[in-house]
Amino acid sequence: MEEELIPVPPELLWDYREAPADLMWRLNRIARWFPLRGRDRRTVRQLFLHRDELSFEPEIRVLIELYEEAWRAREREG
């Protein structure tokens, strides 16, 4: 099954007309601007799942993990 691509906000595409179809490119671009961009559930989940494959500062990794934890708690609470 092919992964659904995460949308990249237009303001993060200053050097591209359209975002490349590559999921890792999209997640890396969003991670550079996290948490200003990419806090929605779907994006946080993908950032979390691929955090070992992405290149970002350790602080961003911690933020992504905290956001994932918060989203999971929110889902448990309904």
N, C-alpha and C positions, 0 to 999 in steps of 0.2 A: 504494500500500500504506500503510495506517495504522500509525503507530508504536505499539508496545505501551507502555502506561503503566507508569511506574516506581512501585512501591509506596512510600508515605510512612509511616515509622514512626509508630505512634499517639502517641508522646510529642511529635511535631512538629505535632500537630493540635489544639492547645489551644483554638483559636478556630473549629474546624470539627468537625462530627460525622463527616464523610467528606471525604477530599481531593477537590478539584475534578478533573474529568477532563482539565483542561488540562495538557499535558506541561510547558510552561514554568513554570507555577505550581509544579508539583511539584518541578522541578529547582531553581528559585530557593529554595524552602523548604528543600530538602535542602542546597543550597550554603551557606546561612546557618550551617549546623551542621557543615559539612565541616571536618575529617575525622572528627569524633566520630560522625557518621552518614553513610551513603552510600559506604562504601569497597568494597562488593561490585563485582565485575567489570561487571555490567550497568549499574549506576548510574554508575560512573566513566566508562564508555564514553559514555553519554549526556551527562554533564556535560562531558566533553571535546569531543564533537561540537558541542555547543551553547554552548560557552564564550563565543563572541563575542556571543551573543544574551542572555546572562544578566547580571545585575547583582550583582557581588560584589567584594570588595577584591582588589587585585593579588596579595596573598599567597595568597589562596585559589586564584586562577588558577594560580599556580606549583605549589601543592600538587596540584591536579587534574592538571596536566601531568606532575608527578613520579609520581603514582599510575598514570596511564595508561602511562607509560614502564615502570614496574615490572611492570604487568600484561602488557604486550607481551613483556617479557623472560621472564617466567614462562611464557608461552605458547610462546615459541620453545624454551625449555629442556625443555618437555614435562612 
